C-alpha cells in the first residue's frame, strides 16, 4: 500500500515558489533601478562635460579675438539642470565639487562681463562729444580686460599650470568612461572675427 503525500506539501511548495518569485522580481527591479540611475547620472555628467568643453572652446576663441562686444555667451544649461543632480548623488569630494563650482562661477562672470561690454559699446556708439566717448571707451576697455582675464581661466591651460577648465575636466574624467571623454570633444575656434561691421566699437 503506497504512502500518501501530506496535504501541506503542495501548499508549502506553492508558497515557497511565490516567495522566490517575489524575491526575484524585487531583485530584478532593484537591478533595473540601479542601472537606470547610473544611466541618468552618466547623462548629467556628460551634459556637464559637453558644456564645459564648449565653454572652453568659446574662451579659447575669445582670448585672441579682437571683438570687444561679441553676441555669443557661454551656455549654462548644464549648470542649471545637471550640476545639482550630480551633487545630490554625493559622488564628488569637496575639492571636486569646488572645482566644478569655480569653473561655473567664472563662466557666469564672463557672461556678465560681455553684457557690460555690450552696454559700454552702445554708450560709445551713442556718445556725441569727446568726453562722453572717452568715458565710454574707458569703460569698454575695462570690461574687455576683465572678460579676457575670465576667459583665460576658462580655456585649456599651458604647461605652466592648470586652469579652472583643466580642473573641471579632471573631475569629470574620474567618473565618465573613456568613450564619453573621446566622443564629446569640441575644437577651439573664434566664434566671431572683427570683419566688416564687427569693427564697430572695436578697440585697436
QUIQUI-V754346 format. One record per residue. N is the residue number from 1. NEAR is the number of other ideal C-beta (glycine too) atoms within 12 Angstrom. Layout:
BEGIN
<<N;NEAR> <N;NEAR>>
END
This chain:
BEGIN
<<1;3> <2;4> <3;6> <4;7> <5;11> <6;10> <7;9> <8;11> <9;13> <10;12> <11;13> <12;14> <13;15> <14;13> <15;14> <16;15> <17;14> <18;14> <19;14> <20;14> <21;14> <22;14> <23;14> <24;14> <25;14> <26;14> <27;14> <28;14> <29;14> <30;14> <31;14> <32;14> <33;14> <34;14> <35;14> <36;14> <37;18> <38;19> <39;16> <40;20> <41;27> <42;27> <43;23> <44;34> <45;37> <46;27> <47;30> <48;45> <49;39> <50;28> <51;35> <52;48> <53;37> <54;33> <55;43> <56;40> <57;29> <58;38> <59;46> <60;29> <61;27> <62;40> <63;32> <64;19> <65;31> <66;22> <67;35> <68;39> <69;38> <70;32> <71;16> <72;27> <73;27> <74;40> <75;28> <76;27> <77;20> <78;32> <79;31> <80;17> <81;17> <82;30> <83;34> <84;19> <85;23> <86;34> <87;24> <88;15> <89;21> <90;13> <91;23> <92;28> <93;15> <94;12> <95;15> <96;28> <97;23> <98;18> <99;31> <100;39> <101;25> <102;26> <103;42> <104;38> <105;23> <106;35> <107;41> <108;24> <109;27> <110;40> <111;31> <112;21> <113;35> <114;36> <115;23> <116;27> <117;40> <118;27> <119;22> <120;33> <121;32> <122;19> <123;24> <124;29> <125;21> <126;15> <127;21> <128;12> <129;10> <130;10> <131;11> <132;17> <133;20> <134;15> <135;19> <136;30> <137;26> <138;19> <139;29> <140;34> <141;25> <142;21> <143;33> <144;35> <145;21> <146;26> <147;39> <148;27> <149;22> <150;36> <151;41> <152;27> <153;35> <154;43> <155;39> <156;31> <157;22> <158;13> <159;7> <160;9> <161;13> <162;20> <163;30> <164;35> <165;43> <166;28> <167;30> <168;44> <169;36> <170;26> <171;34> <172;37> <173;23> <174;22> <175;27> <176;30> <177;18> <178;11> <179;12> <180;25> <181;22> <182;13> <183;14> <184;28> <185;18> <186;25> <187;14> <188;24> <189;20> <190;23> <191;29> <192;25> <193;18> <194;21> <195;13> <196;10> <197;14> <198;20> <199;17> <200;17> <201;32> <202;26> <203;26> <204;10>>
END
